[in-house]
Amino acid sequence: MAALARWCINRRITVVLLWIAVLVGLTAAAGAAGSAYSKKYEAPGTESGHAASLLREAFPGQAGDSETIVWHTGHGTVRAADVEQTMTRALDHARRLPGVTSVVSPYGAAGHAQISRDGHTAYATVGYGQDADSISRSQAQALVDTAKAAQAPDLRVELGGQAVGSTESTSAHLSEVVGVAVAAVVLLVAFGSFAAMLLPIATALVGCGTAYMGTVLLGHAMTVADFAPMLGMLIGLGVGIDYALFIVTRHRRGLKRGLSVAQAAQEAVTTTGRAVVFAGGTVCTALLGMLILRLDFLNGVAVASALTVLLTVAASITLLPALLGVIGTRALSRRERRALAARAVCTDDGCETVPQPEPPAGLAVRWSAFVERHPKVLGLLAAVVMAVLAIPTFTLHLGTSDQGNGPATATTRQAYDLLAGGFGPGTNGPLTLVATTDGAAARVAFDHLPATLEHTPGVASVSPAAFDGAGRTGVVTVVPDSAPQSRDTSDLVDRLRHEVLPAAEHDTGLQVYVGGTTASYDDFAAVVIGKLPLFVGCVVGLGCLLLLLAFRSVGIPLKAAVMNVAAVASSFGVVTAVFQWGWGSEWMGLGRAGPIEPFLPVIMVSVLFGLSMDYQVFMISRMYEEWQETRDNRRAVRIGLAETSRVINSAAVIMIAVFAAFVLSGDRVIAMFGVGLAAAVALDAFVLRTLLVPALMHLLGAANWWLPGWLERRLPRLSIEAPPAEPTGLAVPDALPAAVAAGPPAATRVRA
């Protein structure tokens, strides 16, 4: 690390130009290649996946995307001559739009069932020759504009469908700007220097921008979910700014001790920079733990997110020291630079700066002493807070979150509600029953299946059986009487699979598979839940192993594991209350209450375990350092908390702001991540790390650092922070005051 720091500082302009060149090159390559993200979240080997595969093979004409145009009249009916003429013209125009292959109108023979019983609502289906991933936003927008042009004072027109939904997504740039702006304010208050404030932001933006463009290219090599780039940006901005904050803080401490700019930067990289590498490694390890699940689209999310963290860490230990060399002493505020110059003592042999240690003071010291005096009460209070927030987690319902959960003002939400009101809630998510019908007995049994299904509880309507040209594959569409994301619809799927269909298949050779939106999400959730214990066990176990090696203690890793689980459970409780219970979701523009996405727990567990480990490492490493010197647990905990709480709290505020700002993205999935991660960081920093963890460590005493002798002898040595050494042979950058450039005599310098 020392050699890397020296190289980057002495060749700072080269390093900056290299990073810019990489960013520009990747941007150009990504722009030329375009994106190739996937919106298909499927688990291999599931029944719904097999049904979808059979349907694509037997009915290739149905493989393209289908959008819906819904219209409603408050007075009169949709059969009125003026309404029919207006909408017929609009549908004729839609038929001629690029990419459209078919339009089924309710005014034709094929669409006679597409008018509601009360006559106030009708819909048309618009078929495309491609799936939604291949339909450009401009094509979807053309359909929206064509349909909306038919609106009149008493004729309301709304649209639904996956491609139409893409026209409503807002740019993530607003989220990024808001998050970065709040981070800038916090950094400016913490540092008092505009130049120092810019460094963490610039470092994080370059690292995240490089990773974002790399993710675009990664989508051409493997399956990458469409939300992966924004998720990577969310994680990267948070950890990138925080990592740079820790290093800049250490650098500023070195400057205040009288070190030269080059010496202070090298010491910051070789000490705090090592902790950053360790923390970033734990985050990457937790993220790559998703590979255990062997789900294609999660593999892409894992690699893309880990790539983002890796590049932000790389920027923090290479680009940041180069930038520190560029700005020189401007990393300190003007008041701090004047105070530093005033401590310079000049003699005939030159000028030296008298070191002035800055012991922790203020609120941090008072809080640390308060926790030391009342560990039982404060520990119990923190545990109660975490337990109460975790209660909603026990009601967690994984399932489909569709356009009915969108913001009330969205046209897709309006279309969803109109269809549900006119035709029943199940119209928005019908189940598809696909069967292999080899043999006469199987075809006869499938022909009789709709009659059986009509009398099944939970079924609103059933289509007649349809067969492919060879008569070997049949399909029946079942409309539930409940919404796609309802538990009742999931119960219907189970009833069909385990009761109704096995009876119909008996001794006929018929094999029926249940597919559709609800079935596919239920299957996916079942796969994730089945593999979740192994996944969590691997992530927790590896994290404990790293902490065991770093801190030579059994108690520290075990407490970290418990604290991480507590943070995950409580943050899930917040997400469940907001998105599933609907507490404030409409007010925040996040749509109505609905189930939690099946893949959310996996990704959030990965991210949260990694982020929780960051604060654990930075706080415990200082306590461990003091424990090794004094063997006084109370002193170690008190000093460690006092010296790290301020920077941890500043870092937490930044990360909370960045994560919470992504609620503005307009994407429900990203908003879930933003709310969950912001809640987790807030609880981790302000409840766990500054309250519950130190309280427990005071109560446990020396047992915190216990390690069996046989294990001590067998464990390899792993040091997170190397002891600060006196850098030598470095060029002094820029025109520094002589007193600052000289630094204090080696004998009088104090350890940061």
JOPE-V553745 format. One record per residue. N is the residue number from 1. PHI is phi in whole degrees, -180 to 180 (none if undefined). BURIAL is 1 if it has 16 or more other C-alpha atoms within 10 Angstrom, else 0. Layout:
n = {N,N}
phi = {PHI,PHI}
burial = {BURIAL,BURIAL}
//
This chain:
n = {1,2,3,4,5,6,7,8,9,10,11,12,13,14,15,16,17,18,19,20,21,22,23,24,25,26,27,28,29,30,31,32,33,34,35,36,37,38,39,40,41,42,43,44,45,46,47,48,49,50,51,52,53,54,55,56,57,58,59,60,61,62,63,64,65,66,67,68,69,70,71,72,73,74,75,76,77,78,79,80,81,82,83,84,85,86,87,88,89,90,91,92,93,94,95,96,97,98,99,100,101,102,103,104,105,106,107,108,109,110,111,112,113,114,115,116,117,118,119,120,121,122,123,124,125,126,127,128,129,130,131,132,133,134,135,136,137,138,139,140,141,142,143,144,145,146,147,148,149,150,151,152,153,154,155,156,157,158,159,160,161,162,163,164,165,166,167,168,169,170,171,172,173,174,175,176,177,178,179,180,181,182,183,184,185,186,187,188,189,190,191,192,193,194,195,196,197,198,199,200,201,202,203,204,205,206,207,208,209,210,211,212,213,214,215,216,217,218,219,220,221,222,223,224,225,226,227,228,229,230,231,232,233,234,235,236,237,238,239,240,241,242,243,244,245,246,247,248,249,250,251,252,253,254,255,256,257,258,259,260,261,262,263,264,265,266,267,268,269,270,271,272,273,274,275,276,277,278,279,280,281,282,283,284,285,286,287,288,289,290,291,292,293,294,295,296,297,298,299,300,301,302,303,304,305,306,307,308,309,310,311,312,313,314,315,316,317,318,319,320,321,322,323,324,325,326,327,328,329,330,331,332,333,334,335,336,337,338,339,340,341,342,343,344,345,346,347,348,349,350,351,352,353,354,355,356,357,358,359,360,361,362,363,364,365,366,367,368,369,370,371,372,373,374,375,376,377,378,379,380,381,382,383,384,385,386,387,388,389,390,391,392,393,394,395,396,397,398,399,400,401,402,403,404,405,406,407,408,409,410,411,412,413,414,415,416,417,418,419,420,421,422,423,424,425,426,427,428,429,430,431,432,433,434,435,436,437,438,439,440,441,442,443,444,445,446,447,448,449,450,451,452,453,454,455,456,457,458,459,460,461,462,463,464,465,466,467,468,469,470,471,472,473,474,475,476,477,478,479,480,481,482,483,484,485,486,487,488,489,490,491,492,493,494,495,496,497,498,499,500,501,502,503,504,505,506,507,508,509,510,511,512,513,514,515,516,517,518,519,520,521,522,523,524,525,526,527,528,529,530,531,532,533,534,535,536,537,538,539,540,541,542,543,544,545,546,547,548,549,550,551,552,553,554,555,556,557,558,559,560,561,562,563,564,565,566,567,568,569,570,571,572,573,574,575,576,577,578,579,580,581,582,583,584,585,586,587,588,589,590,591,592,593,594,595,596,597,598,599,600,601,602,603,604,605,606,607,608,609,610,611,612,613,614,615,616,617,618,619,620,621,622,623,624,625,626,627,628,629,630,631,632,633,634,635,636,637,638,639,640,641,642,643,644,645,646,647,648,649,650,651,652,653,654,655,656,657,658,659,660,661,662,663,664,665,666,667,668,669,670,671,672,673,674,675,676,677,678,679,680,681,682,683,684,685,686,687,688,689,690,691,692,693,694,695,696,697,698,699,700,701,702,703,704,705,706,707,708,709,710,711,712,713,714,715,716,717,718,719,720,721,722,723,724,725,726,727,728,729,730,731,732,733,734,735,736,737,738,739,740,741,742,743,744,745,746,747,748,749,750,751,752}
phi = {none,-63,-65,-63,-62,-60,-62,-69,-73,-72,-120,-62,-67,-62,-63,-61,-65,-63,-63,-64,-63,-63,-63,-66,-63,-66,-63,-65,-65,-67,-65,-73,-80,77,-92,-143,-78,-114,-111,-99,-107,-119,-106,-68,80,-91,-65,-65,-65,-67,-62,-64,-65,-61,-65,-66,-73,-83,-130,-61,-66,-96,-76,-75,-76,-129,-109,-127,-108,-117,-131,-144,-118,-81,-124,77,-128,-74,-86,-57,-59,-67,-67,-62,-65,-62,-73,-64,-63,-64,-70,-63,-66,-63,-61,-93,-74,-58,90,-79,-108,-160,-138,-101,-92,-71,-92,-108,-65,-72,-116,-63,-86,-95,-118,-66,-62,-81,77,-92,-133,-144,-146,-125,-105,-112,-98,-112,-79,-123,-78,-62,-63,-97,-88,-72,-64,-67,-65,-65,-66,-62,-65,-61,-64,-64,-70,-66,-64,-85,-64,-141,-53,-115,-131,-102,-123,-132,-131,-134,130,-67,-68,-62,-60,-67,-77,-96,-68,-88,-71,-73,-62,-62,-60,-64,-64,-63,-61,-68,-63,-65,-60,-63,-64,-63,-66,-65,-67,-70,-97,71,-133,-66,-65,-65,-64,-71,-62,-60,-69,-62,-62,-66,-66,-66,-62,-69,-64,-63,-67,-61,-67,-64,-67,-58,-71,-61,-61,-86,-104,-153,-73,-125,-64,-65,-89,-61,-62,-70,-64,-61,-64,-60,-69,-63,-64,-63,-73,-63,-66,-65,-61,-65,-60,-62,-70,-64,-60,-65,-62,-64,-62,-64,-63,-68,-82,100,-70,-70,-58,-65,-66,-65,-66,-65,-63,-62,-72,-77,-109,-65,-61,-64,-65,-64,-62,-64,-64,-62,-63,-67,-64,-62,-62,-64,-67,-71,-61,-64,-64,-61,-73,57,-113,-54,-73,-74,-59,-64,-63,-62,-67,-64,-68,-64,-61,-63,-64,-60,-73,-69,-66,-61,-65,-67,-102,-125,-67,-62,-61,-64,-68,-61,-68,-68,-85,63,-77,-70,-65,-97,-72,-61,-64,-69,-69,-65,-65,-67,-67,-70,-87,-71,-116,-106,-132,-65,-87,130,-113,-131,-100,-73,-66,-133,-58,-114,-66,-60,-148,82,-60,-60,-68,-64,-67,-61,-68,-64,-64,-64,-78,-129,-68,-68,-65,-68,-62,-65,-60,-64,-64,-65,-59,-65,-67,-63,-68,-82,-55,-59,-61,-69,-103,-55,-120,-89,-180,-76,-115,-107,-70,-71,-98,-76,-59,-62,-86,-72,-66,-66,-67,-64,-65,-59,-68,-65,-65,-64,-73,-89,-124,103,-65,-71,-61,-77,-154,-67,-92,-114,-101,-114,-130,-93,-121,-73,107,-64,-63,-67,-68,-65,-62,-70,-61,-86,-61,-56,-63,-69,-67,-61,-100,-84,-57,96,-100,-90,-157,-138,-83,-64,-69,-126,-122,-76,-60,-86,72,-102,-131,-121,-140,-133,-102,-113,-100,-71,-95,-131,-68,-58,-90,-77,-62,-62,-68,-63,-64,-64,-58,-63,-64,-64,-72,-108,-125,-71,-69,-57,-68,-72,-82,-56,60,-119,81,-78,-133,-111,-118,-95,-125,113,-59,-64,-62,-67,-70,-63,-65,-63,-61,-64,-65,-65,-62,-64,-97,-62,-58,-63,-62,-63,-61,-67,-65,-65,-62,-68,-62,-64,-63,-63,-68,-61,-68,-77,-112,51,-150,-85,-67,-61,-63,-65,-64,-61,-62,-64,-64,-65,-63,-63,-64,-65,-62,-69,-68,-62,-62,-65,-61,-63,-64,-78,-95,-92,-83,83,-72,84,-68,-67,-63,-86,75,-101,88,-80,-62,-168,-70,-93,-57,-61,-86,-61,-57,-63,-68,-67,-60,-60,-67,-67,-64,-67,-68,-61,-66,-57,-66,-60,-64,-69,-81,-67,-62,-70,-64,-64,-60,-69,-63,-63,-82,-115,57,-113,-64,-60,-65,-62,-68,-64,-70,-60,-69,-63,-83,-109,-64,-66,-71,-66,-66,-63,-63,-66,-60,-63,-65,-61,-63,-64,-67,-64,-63,-75,-63,-77,-67,83,-102,-62,-64,-64,-63,-61,-62,-60,-64,-63,-70,-63,-64,-64,-66,-61,-67,-64,-78,-98,-115,-78,-73,-101,-136,-70,-62,-64,-63,-64,-69,-67,-70,-82,64,-66,-63,-56,-108,-76,-147,-56,-60,-64,-76,-58,-71,-97,-77,-72,-85,-137,-107,-75,-114,-72,-63,-63,-110,-76,-70,-136,73,-104,-74,-85,-79,59,-92,-87,-58,-58,-66,-75,-65,-68,76,-77,-61,-57,-73,-105,-75,-111,-75,-71}
burial = {1,1,0,0,1,1,1,1,1,1,0,1,0,0,1,1,0,0,1,0,0,0,1,0,0,1,1,0,0,1,0,0,0,0,1,1,1,1,1,0,1,1,1,0,0,1,1,1,1,1,1,1,0,1,1,0,0,1,1,0,0,1,1,1,1,1,1,1,1,1,1,1,1,0,0,0,1,1,1,0,0,0,1,0,0,0,1,1,0,1,1,0,0,1,1,0,0,0,1,1,1,0,1,1,1,1,1,0,0,0,1,0,0,1,1,1,0,0,1,1,1,1,1,1,1,1,1,1,1,1,1,1,1,1,1,0,1,0,1,1,1,1,1,1,0,1,1,1,0,1,1,0,0,0,1,1,1,1,1,1,1,1,1,1,1,1,1,0,0,0,0,1,0,0,1,1,0,1,1,1,1,1,1,1,0,1,1,1,0,1,1,1,1,1,1,1,1,1,1,1,1,1,1,1,1,1,1,1,1,1,1,1,1,1,1,1,1,1,1,0,0,1,1,1,1,1,0,1,1,1,1,1,1,1,1,1,1,1,1,1,1,1,1,1,1,1,1,1,1,1,1,1,1,1,1,1,1,1,1,1,1,1,1,1,1,1,1,1,1,1,1,1,1,1,1,1,1,1,1,1,1,1,1,1,1,1,1,1,1,1,1,0,1,0,1,1,1,1,1,1,1,1,1,1,1,1,1,1,1,1,1,1,1,1,1,1,1,1,1,1,1,1,1,1,1,1,1,1,1,1,1,1,1,0,0,1,1,0,0,1,1,0,1,1,0,0,0,0,0,0,1,1,1,1,1,0,0,0,0,0,0,0,0,1,1,0,1,1,1,0,1,1,0,0,1,0,0,1,1,0,0,1,1,0,0,1,1,0,1,1,1,1,1,0,0,1,1,1,1,1,1,1,1,1,1,1,1,1,0,1,1,1,1,1,1,1,1,1,1,1,0,1,1,1,1,1,1,1,1,1,1,1,1,1,1,1,1,1,0,0,0,1,1,0,1,1,1,0,1,1,0,0,1,1,0,1,0,1,1,1,1,1,0,0,1,0,1,0,0,0,0,1,1,1,1,1,1,1,1,1,1,1,1,1,1,1,1,0,1,1,0,1,1,0,0,1,1,0,0,1,1,0,0,1,1,0,0,1,1,1,1,1,1,1,1,1,1,1,1,1,1,1,1,1,1,1,1,1,1,0,0,1,0,0,1,1,0,1,1,1,0,1,1,1,0,1,1,1,1,1,1,1,1,1,1,1,1,1,1,1,1,0,1,1,1,1,1,1,1,1,1,1,1,1,1,1,1,1,1,1,1,1,1,0,1,1,0,0,1,1,1,1,1,1,1,1,1,1,1,1,1,1,1,1,1,1,1,1,1,1,1,1,1,1,1,1,1,1,1,1,1,1,1,1,1,1,1,0,0,0,0,0,1,1,1,1,1,1,1,1,1,1,1,1,1,1,1,1,1,1,1,1,1,1,1,1,1,1,1,1,1,1,1,1,1,1,1,1,1,1,1,1,1,1,1,1,1,1,1,1,1,1,1,1,1,1,1,1,1,1,1,1,1,1,1,1,1,1,1,0,0,0,0,1,1,0,1,0,0,0,0,0,0,0,0,0,0,0,0,1,1,1,0,1,0,0,1,0,0,0,0,1,1,0,0,0,0,1,1,1,1,1,1,1,0,0,0,0,1,0,0,1}
//
